Amino acid sequence: MVYFAMNTPKLDVRLFRTDSGNVPVRDWLKELHTADRKIIGEDIKTV
């Protein structure tokens, strides 16, 4: 298990946005089950 200090800075994540305003990665994430989204979110926080 990884422990972080309470004052760990937040990572500013910016996803690709098409010219029409769509965010393909966000759309893909929303299609996943809640448990899978949580795992991916934890992985992103680890990076």
N, C-alpha and C positions, 0 to 999 in steps of 0.2 A: 504494500500500500504506500502511496506517495502522500506526504503531508506538506502543506504549503502554509506559510505564515499568513496571518489575516490581512496583512498589508501588501500582499502580492499584487502587482499591477495587472490590470485587465488587458487582454490582448484585443486590439481593434481589428476585427476581421471584416474584410470587404470582399464581397463576392462579385464575380463578373456579371455585368448587366448588359443585355443586348440593346441595340439602338431603339427598339420598341419598348424598352423598360422591363422586359422579362428577366428573371434571375433563375437560370436553369438549375443551378445547384440547390437553391432554396426550394424550388418546385419538386426536385427529386427527393430532398430530405423530407418534405411534407408527405410524400407518398409512402414513406417507410413506417413500420410499426413504432410505437412509442419507445419500446425497449431498445430498438436498433438506433433510433435518434439519440437516445441517452448515451449509448456506448460511443457513438461517433462524437458527440459533444464532449465526453470525457477524454477521448483521444485528442481532440483539438486543444483542449485545455492543457493536456500533457505536453504538447508540442510547444 
